[in-house]
Amino acid sequence: MEPKKIINLLRALRVNQWIKNTVVFTAVIFSGNFFNADLLWKSLYAFVVFCLLSSTSYVLNDIIDYPFDKKHPIKRFRPIASGEISIPESTFIVFILALVSLIISLFFSIQLFVLSLFFIMLHFFYSLYLKKQPVVDIFTISISFMLRTFAGEVATGFHIPIWLLLTIFFGSLFMASVKRHAELTFRGKEARLSLYRYSEHFLDFLTYTFGTATIIAYATYTYVEKPPQVTSFLSPIISQIAPEFEARKWMMITIPFVVYGIARYAQLLYEKAEGESPEKIITTDLPLVVTVGLWGLIIISLIYVF
């Protein structure tokens, strides 16, 4: 296969958006089993399955939106819309990716297969119908994030605390609302059909509501839930120096990072018009990257080191 063809294929698969599937690792990280090689490999297995499923949904969506994407100022450069990959080729890609990902999931467990099948069917109906319905469209996006999270639970056998699940649920709704707001503000109602029934004020309301709900859910998680007890080389020392250390609500010190992350994300939307590409914001904006990095470092330290 020619290098240009490979590049166009990777663009069509939207490999850069696979970062969304990292929520699969939520269960293995927050259960205190991130360094358990067996469970980590199982989580990675589920991650690969959902990366394939995500790419399947992206290509399927581009096939369905082909007539509209050709007229879009940005989307017309996508491989399928530009004609770099033909409709018959992209249809074959969807068939192969869906078949392979479902077979791989079935080899792991029937539970992962059911989640995978539900995920691909959800995105099929989303591309055909649900994305045209206001509010329903962003809730569908949030449900797809929840399915990824449940895949991590299925892979490891560990359940995620309800308040952490709600954090992911509201957080994905917040990001979806921000994306719709950016599309409406900077591309107009022609960007997608559901935007004809959205207004800027209504999307502002959704953004504020889901952003606030995310912070409340996460703050409640850090206060209510006790981190898993993971024995580290520092545990005996800390138990001698500060016997009450583990009983304190140390996870709450990560709340400011979540608040700032949400505020920074909103700032990029309202000031820089970058809300249409959340994966680009998360991976390229230095203040946001540093914030996420510090948050993750503190989380790992509190669960696995102290």
Residue, then its C-alpha position, 0 to 999 in steps of 0.5 A: m500500500e502506498p504511503k499516501k494511502i496509509i496516511n489517508l487511512l489513518r486519517a479516516l480512522r481518526v487515530n488521534q481521537w483514540i485518546k477518548n478510549t483511555v477511560v477504559f483504564t479508569a477501573v484498573i487505575f482507581s481500583g489500585n491494580f494499575f501495576n497488576a500486569d494481568l489486569l493491565w493487559k486485560s484493560l489494554y485488550a479492551f482499549v484496543v477493541f474500543c479503538l477499533l470500534s471507535s474508528t468503525s463509527y468514525v468511518l461509518n459517520d463519514i460515509i453517511d455524512y459524505p454529501f454534507d461534508k463535501k460542502h463543509p469548509i473543513k470537513r471537505f478535506r477528510p479522506i472520504a469527503s475529498g475522494e481520497i478513499s472511495i465509498p466502496e473502500s470505506t464501506f469495506i473498511v467499516f465491515i472489516l473493522a466491525l467484524v474484527s472488533l466484535i470477534i476479538s471482543l467475543f474471544f475475551s468474554i460475552q460481556l465485552f462482546v455485548l458492550s461492543l455490539f451495543f456500542i457499535m449499534l448506538h453509533f450506527f443509530y447516532s450517525l443515522y438519526l440520533k445526532k440530528q436530535p438536540v440534547v439526545d445527541i450529546f447524551t448519546i455521546s455521554i453514553s458512549f463514554m460510559l460504555r467505554t468505562f464499563a468495558g474497563e469494569v468488565a475487563t478487570g472485574f472491579h467496579i468504579p465508585i458511583w460518584l466517579l462514574l457520575t463524574i465521567f457522565f457529566g464530564s462527557l456531557f460538558m465536553a459535548s455541550v462545549k463542542r456544540h457551542a463552538e460549532l454553533t458560534f463559529r460555523g453556524k447552524e449549517a454545521r449539523l442538523s441538530l444545531y437548528r434547534y439549539s440556541e447559544h443561550f441554551l448551550d451556555f446553560l448546558t455548559y454551565t450545568f454540566g460543568t458544575a455537575t462534574i465538579i460536584a460529582y468529583a468533589t463528592y467522590t474524593y470526600v466519600e470514597k476511600p482510596p484503595q489500600v495499596t501497600s508500597f515501600l513507603s507504607p510502613i514508614i508513613s504508618q509510623i510517622a503519620p498513623e492517621f495519614e491514610a484516614r484523611k481525605w487526601m484525594m480532595i487536594t486534586i479538586p482544584f486541578v479538576v476545577y482549573g481544567i474545566a475552566r481552562y477548557a471553557q476559556l479555550l472555547y470562548e476565547k480561542a474557538e477551539g472547542e470543536s476538537p477536544e482531543k486537540i485541546i487536551t493534547t496540545d494546550l500546555p496549561l491543560v496538559v500540565t494540569v492533567g499531568l499533575w492531577g494524574l501524578i497526584i492520583i497515582s501517588l496517593i493510591y500507589v505510593f503513600 
